[in-house]
């Protein structure tokens, strides 16, 4: 995991960096290889804002959150990314299983056609 943290109108502190790294570690369970994770943390009139951009081989995911507490935004963003990754993983598994079924059906049809032709 390659992690990048950007701060806008917010002071960079070791505690914030450590918390972002800790929360980001939860996402490694979805990956066998490497991925890039870019966090952008800012503050404004509406409160604290966190945005994460996750890029891996073949796809990119985004999640953001705005709340009064900066640390709550980390939980919210990671939760959103976990949901997106779980959905993507299930779609990939379903696609693989459907493809296997199609291959198995075509093999069965070939066997039936071969036996009828004999």
N, C-alpha and C positions, 0 to 999 in steps of 0.2 A: 504494500500500500504506500503510495506516495501522497503525502498530505501537505496541503498549502493553506495557510490561514492569512486572510487579508482583513485589516481593520480600517473602518471608515468612521471618522468622528468618534472614535472610541480608543482608549488607551490600551495598548497591548500589555497584558500582565502574564506572569508565569502560571497563575492559577487558571486563567481562562484557557491558555494554550493546553495545559494539562487536562482540563475537563473536555475540551474538544477532541484531543487525542484519545482519551478514555472512551468517550461516546462513539468515536469513529471505529474503534476496535470491534464493536458489535457487528459491524458490517462485513468483517473478514470471513465470517462463517458461510457466506454465500459465494465465496470465490476460491478457486483453486490456484489461479494465477494472480497477477498483479492488477491493480486498478489505481486510478488517480481520483483523488477527492479534494475539491477546492471549496473551502469555507469562506464566506464573506460575512463579516459581523459589523453591524452598524447600529447607531442610535439616532433617534429623531423625535419629532413631535408625538408620533403615535406609539412610541415605546422602543424597545430593543428589537432588532431584526436580524435573523440568521438565514442565510441562503447557502445551500450546498449543491454542488455540481459534481456528480459521480460519472466518470467516464471509464469504460472498460472496452474490451474487444467487441466491437459490433454494436454498442449501444451507449446512450447517455441518458442519465436521469437527473431531474431537478426536484428540489424540495425547499420550501421556505416557510418561515413562521415569524409572526410579530406578536410579542407579548410584553407585559410590564417587567418581567424578570428574564434576564438574558439566559440564565441556566435552564429555564423552562423551554426556551426556544430550541436549545440543543436536543432535549428529549423529544420534542415535537418533530423536528427535522429528521432525526434518526428513525423515529417511528414511521414517518412517511416513506423514507427510503427503504426500510425493511419491508413494508407492505408492497412497494413497487417491485422490489427484488424477488419477493416470494411469488408474486403474480407472474413475473417474467420467468422464473424458474419452473413454475407449474405449466406455463404455456409451452416451454421448451420440452418438458417431459411428455406432455400430451402430444406434441408434434412428433416426437420420436416414437411413441407407442403407436400412433396412427400410421406412421410410415412403416413400422414393422408389420402391422396388420395388413397393410396394402401389399407388402412384399409376400407375406405368408399366403394371402388370398391368391395372388398371381401364381405362386408356386403350386398351390392346390389345383388351380385351373389348368396349369400346364400338365400336371400329373393326370388329371381327368381326361384332358384332350389326348395325351399320349396313349392312355389305356383305351380310349375309344377308337383311336386310329389303328390300334394293333389288331 
